């Protein structure tokens, strides 16, 4: 068991974890903000009236603007360093949510959602950099997992607030939350990496020991980072890396994984959760949505426990089976709902079960795989491209899912999602490699070999 030896250095590292987690809470809130916003806009007393097409854009436009956000996040980090980049992001977050809270027209909502998505992309990139640059390796996994927990907390918060208060109140509170982590940033300092890349070694060393102690081990670690900072990668070398098998194969695996995640319909169900619950069950749709968010939060903790005892491949394969089964069961229950009243309860429990395992084994591991499968000099660009792909598919899902529900009905839609999950899960069974307990070098060697299959580790299941 990991014991935290509390001192000023750990306190500073934990503060970094806190502000990154607050930022991700805002990302999670933006992710499902439309779930409670859109039903309120459909009320007769709403001052803003939207068409079905405008609803889909309000729900999904933030994921579209996340794509340039991930690119600009790297530039922001490079030009300003983590502290000042995050200061810009916190101010932008407060502005985005403030703009949403003051919206009186559809155009204001679209602009606010687009800006909020752009800032989310910025924060994700800079947040990962901030954590990796200042947090000790033995605490990093704990604090990095707080990002997943923060996202789930943000989704729970916005759905819970939207169940009892107007959507403007939620936006006001989230804007104030952005100001909170700006105030915390006033105490923290920039990281050593920004100064190392500018040749200011003395200042870099001073900041390195501000976040970490000045023990002999820290001295040695700083010298290693100093050498790494002196390495420059040319565009020609990066282009060659992109053409190599050890980059193309993991990119293909991540592409298939992300496409499978989106084709389950899970993202669309989250974006339109209240509306879907209203169609499926006769009880309070807001409360059933909040219960779904609580299960999502539990699954975020559960993935860490599960991976202690099982492999990544086993978790993904189990998720594929359970998600496809529950989706097909939802479809069957809705088909038989008129002939047997108990089918509504079965459909509700199946939706809850699906959301739990979807977030447990698909969402969490899809994000983790982006960082684990890419190695070498292609790691940064591979992760960035995968993130852009993820948000692009997210946008497409947000646009298509309501069209599928409207044109085909819930029964056929859930049947389609179940079949897609079977196909995608089968593909993952054959192509997804095991990464638990496997070093980056070994992962790279496995992808390099033309004679080895990516699923060489079947015996590790």
Secondary structure by P-SEA (a helix, b strand, c coil): cccccccaaaaaaaaaaaaaaaaaaaaaaaacccaaaaaaaacccccccccaaaaaaaacccccaaaaaaaaaaaaaacccaaaaaaaaaaaaaaaaaaaaacccaaaaaaaaaaaaaaaaaaaaaaaaaaaacccccaaaaaaaaaaaaaaaaaaaaaaaaacccaaaaaaaaaaaaaaaaaaaccccccaaaaaaacaaaaaaaaaaaaccccaaaaaaaaaaaaaaaccccaaaaaaaaaccccaaaaaaaaaaaaaaaaaaaaaaaaaaaaaaaacccccaaaaaaaaaaaaaaaaaaaaaaaacccaaaaaaaaaaaaaaaaaaaaaaaaacccccaaaaaaaaaaaaaaaaaaaccaaaaaaaaaccccccaaaaaaaaaaaaaaaaaaaaaacaaaaaaaccaaaaaaaaaaaaaaaaaaaaccccccccccaaaaaaaaaccccccccccccc
